[in-house]
């Protein structure tokens, strides 16, 4: 099965405090998105004005083109992936396209290794922490919160390189998960830990499994929060 990963950057500017829920600032508009086929085609998705300059936010038409592309690739047998894509990327593509129905259909068939990890451990884990622990040499090009400010400042190429890089990293990580049959990550204390992942599963299969044991947590994230946006 061929692998395709996607990622978005939002256009909204805000200051996210430590441990603050980003959804407090929703809904989000998209500045640019990327789709990267493993060792294949790489595409950027954004809207342009009359002078061909990137717009501050993606149009409904462009977001719909992206949704239809992801659905077509799934129908062609591609393993469409996004890190935390269930609760974030595909939701906001659907919102910007004004087509949450199609977005939810794609979401159920997509692969989200972070959501699979969450359903086993009960907490999320970041792309950078996993990349570091799994020996991925490619690094994130910037902090996510800087991307909207750079896009608004007209530094479009820097943000485009960043969003492409995150899709590339997702492909590299997914390949390592399949190879190593586990997700490894670096904790906030600097320790390395691992969680067995014998097989990556699409979201719809994960939702058939029991929710994670979060009895030891004081403020757990509900599994339903990841797909509460489904129509």
C-alpha positions as CSV (number, residue, x, y, z in Angstrom):
1,X,0.0,0.0,0.0
2,X,1.4,3.4,-1.0
3,X,1.7,6.0,1.7
4,X,0.5,9.7,1.5
5,X,0.8,12.1,4.4
6,X,-0.8,15.5,4.7
7,X,-0.5,18.5,7.0
8,X,-2.0,21.9,7.4
9,X,-0.9,25.3,8.8
10,X,-3.5,27.6,10.2
11,X,-3.8,31.3,9.5
12,X,-5.1,32.4,12.9
13,X,-2.7,34.3,15.1
14,X,-2.9,33.9,18.9
15,X,-0.7,33.2,21.9
16,X,-1.2,29.7,23.2
17,X,-0.3,29.4,26.9
18,X,1.5,26.3,28.2
19,X,-1.0,23.4,28.5
20,X,-3.8,25.5,27.1
21,X,-6.3,23.8,24.8
22,X,-5.8,25.1,21.3
23,X,-9.5,24.5,20.5
24,X,-10.3,27.5,22.7
25,X,-9.3,29.6,19.7
26,X,-11.2,27.6,17.1
27,X,-12.6,27.7,14.4
28,X,-9.4,27.8,12.3
29,X,-8.7,29.0,8.8
30,X,-5.9,27.4,6.8
31,X,-3.1,29.3,5.2
32,X,-1.4,26.4,3.4
33,X,-1.5,22.6,3.3
34,X,0.8,19.9,1.9
35,X,0.4,16.4,0.6
36,X,3.5,14.2,0.1
37,X,3.5,10.7,-1.4
38,X,6.3,8.6,0.1
39,X,9.2,9.0,-2.4
40,X,6.8,10.6,-4.8
41,X,4.7,13.6,-5.7
42,X,4.7,16.6,-3.3
43,X,2.0,19.2,-3.5
44,X,1.2,22.5,-1.8
45,X,-2.4,23.7,-1.4
46,X,-3.2,27.4,-1.0
47,X,-5.3,30.1,-2.6
48,X,-3.9,33.1,-4.6
49,X,-5.2,36.5,-5.3
50,X,-5.4,38.4,-8.7
51,X,-1.6,39.1,-8.6
52,X,-0.9,35.4,-7.9
53,X,0.2,36.2,-4.3
54,X,-0.9,33.7,-1.6
55,X,-4.0,34.7,0.2
56,X,-4.1,34.9,4.0
57,X,-6.5,31.9,4.1
58,X,-7.5,29.1,1.9
59,X,-10.7,29.5,-0.1
60,X,-13.7,27.1,0.1
61,X,-12.9,26.0,-3.5
62,X,-9.3,25.1,-2.7
63,X,-10.2,23.3,0.5
64,X,-12.8,21.2,-1.5
65,X,-10.1,20.4,-4.1
66,X,-7.9,19.1,-1.3
67,X,-10.7,17.0,0.2
68,X,-11.5,15.5,-3.1
69,X,-7.9,14.7,-3.8
70,X,-7.5,12.9,-0.4
71,X,-10.7,10.9,-1.1
72,X,-9.5,10.0,-4.6
73,X,-6.2,8.8,-3.2
74,X,-7.9,6.7,-0.6
75,X,-10.1,5.2,-3.3
76,X,-7.0,4.4,-5.3
77,X,-5.6,2.4,-2.4
78,X,-3.3,4.9,-0.8
79,X,-2.6,4.8,2.9
80,X,-3.6,8.4,3.7
81,X,-2.0,9.6,7.0
82,X,-1.7,12.6,9.2
83,X,-0.3,13.0,12.7
84,X,-3.1,14.0,14.9
85,X,-5.0,14.4,11.7
86,X,-8.3,13.1,13.1
87,X,-8.9,15.9,15.6
88,X,-7.1,18.7,13.7
89,X,-6.0,18.6,10.1
90,X,-9.0,16.8,8.4
91,X,-11.5,18.6,10.7
92,X,-10.3,22.1,9.6
93,X,-10.0,21.1,5.9
94,X,-13.6,20.0,6.2
95,X,-14.6,23.3,7.9
96,X,-12.9,25.5,5.4
97,X,-14.4,23.4,2.5
98,X,-17.8,23.6,4.2
99,X,-18.1,19.8,3.8
100,X,-17.8,18.1,7.1
101,X,-19.6,15.0,5.7
102,X,-16.8,14.3,3.2
103,X,-14.1,15.2,5.7
104,X,-15.6,12.7,8.2
105,X,-15.7,9.9,5.6
106,X,-12.0,10.5,4.8
107,X,-11.3,10.6,8.6
108,X,-12.7,7.2,9.2
109,X,-10.6,5.6,6.5
110,X,-7.4,7.5,7.2
111,X,-4.5,6.4,9.4
112,X,-3.6,8.6,12.4
113,X,-0.7,7.0,14.4
114,X,-1.1,9.6,17.1
115,X,-4.7,8.7,17.7
116,X,-3.8,5.0,17.7
117,X,-1.2,5.7,20.3
118,X,-3.7,7.8,22.3
119,X,-6.2,4.9,22.3
120,X,-3.6,2.7,23.8
121,X,-1.9,5.0,26.3
122,X,-4.6,7.6,27.0
123,X,-2.5,10.7,26.2
124,X,-1.2,12.4,23.0
125,X,2.4,12.6,21.9
126,X,4.0,15.1,19.6
127,X,5.5,14.6,16.1
128,X,8.9,16.0,17.1
129,X,9.2,13.9,20.3
130,X,8.5,10.7,18.2
131,X,10.8,11.7,15.4
132,X,13.7,12.2,17.8
133,X,13.2,8.8,19.6
134,X,12.7,6.9,16.4
135,X,15.9,8.1,14.8
136,X,14.4,10.4,12.2
137,X,17.2,12.8,11.1
138,X,14.9,15.4,9.5
139,X,13.8,18.0,12.1
140,X,10.9,20.4,12.2
141,X,11.9,23.7,10.6
142,X,10.1,26.0,13.1
143,X,7.6,26.1,16.0
144,X,4.1,25.7,14.8
145,X,3.0,28.9,16.5
146,X,5.4,30.9,14.3
147,X,3.9,29.8,11.0
148,X,0.8,32.1,11.0
149,X,2.9,35.1,11.8
150,X,5.3,34.4,9.1
151,X,2.5,33.8,6.6
152,X,0.9,37.1,7.5
153,X,4.3,38.8,7.1
154,X,4.6,37.5,3.5
155,X,7.3,34.9,4.2
156,X,5.3,32.3,2.4
157,X,8.1,30.1,1.2
158,X,9.4,29.5,4.8
159,X,5.9,28.3,5.8
160,X,5.6,26.2,2.6
161,X,8.9,24.5,3.4
162,X,7.8,23.9,6.9
163,X,4.4,22.3,6.0
164,X,6.1,20.1,3.4
165,X,8.7,19.1,6.0
166,X,6.0,17.9,8.4
167,X,4.4,15.8,5.8
168,X,7.7,14.3,4.9
169,X,8.5,13.6,8.5
170,X,5.1,11.9,9.0
171,X,6.0,9.6,6.1
172,X,9.4,8.8,7.6
173,X,7.8,8.1,11.0
174,X,5.0,5.9,9.6
175,X,7.6,3.8,7.8
176,X,9.6,3.4,11.0
177,X,6.5,2.4,13.0
178,X,5.7,-0.2,10.4
179,X,9.3,-1.4,10.5
180,X,9.8,-1.3,14.2
181,X,6.2,-2.2,15.2
182,X,6.2,0.4,17.9
183,X,6.0,4.1,18.6
184,X,8.9,5.5,20.6
185,X,9.0,9.0,22.0
186,X,11.1,11.3,24.2
187,X,9.3,12.4,27.4
188,X,9.4,15.9,28.8
189,X,12.0,14.6,31.3
190,X,14.2,13.4,28.4
191,X,13.5,9.7,28.9
192,X,12.8,7.4,25.9
193,X,9.8,5.2,26.0
194,X,8.0,2.9,23.6
195,X,4.6,1.6,22.9
196,X,4.0,-1.6,20.8
197,X,2.1,-1.0,17.5
198,X,2.0,-4.4,15.9
199,X,-0.1,-3.0,13.0
200,X,-1.3,0.5,12.0
201,X,-5.0,0.7,11.8
202,X,-7.5,3.1,10.1
203,X,-9.5,5.3,12.5
204,X,-12.7,3.3,12.0
205,X,-11.0,0.1,13.3
206,X,-9.5,2.0,16.3
207,X,-13.0,3.2,17.2
208,X,-14.2,-0.4,17.4
209,X,-11.7,-1.0,20.3
210,X,-12.2,-0.1,23.9
211,X,-11.2,3.5,25.0
212,X,-7.9,3.8,26.9
213,X,-7.6,3.3,30.6
214,X,-7.3,6.8,32.0
215,X,-8.2,6.0,35.6
216,X,-4.8,7.2,36.7
217,X,-5.1,10.6,35.1
218,X,-6.5,13.7,36.9
219,X,-7.6,15.5,33.7
220,X,-7.9,13.0,30.9
221,X,-8.8,13.9,27.3
222,X,-12.0,12.2,26.2
223,X,-11.6,10.0,23.2
224,X,-14.8,11.6,21.8
225,X,-13.0,14.9,21.7
226,X,-11.0,13.7,18.7
227,X,-14.1,13.1,16.5
228,X,-16.8,15.2,18.2
229,X,-16.8,17.3,15.1
230,X,-18.3,14.5,13.0
231,X,-21.7,15.6,11.5
